[in-house]
Amino acid sequence: MRDGWFKLASGRDVMLQQFHIRATALEFLEGSPDRIRAEVLRKLPAEVSARYGRTGFLLRERPPGPLPAYAFFAELHSYEPIQPGADCSALVVCWFGDRLPESVRSSVNSQLETLDWDRYG
């Protein structure tokens, strides 16, 4: 597959538009891990909307307890629309981890293995 393109299990081709990493608690100087977790998760939909515009959004399973060190965002596009009359479809997938990925391609690919684009895109 061409660089930046991924094939989903459904056969849909999607293109990685952006890959963004940030410290999970970036805006917090102090606070309990539970409060930081609650605020980060509460603000995520608005953050995605502000950064990526009108798009589908999938927040992967969050581990219990304090959030891991990093939040990862993959903005993906497909030339196959979901909505009638649309030209394409888009989805931002967000997940958390304690380590920076060795490979962006492998990291994104692992999030796409079970992705149901038609449900979230």
Helices and strands as residue ranges (DSSP letters): E 5-7, E 13-23, H 33-52, E 56-59, E 70-78, E 89-97, H 104-112, H 117-120
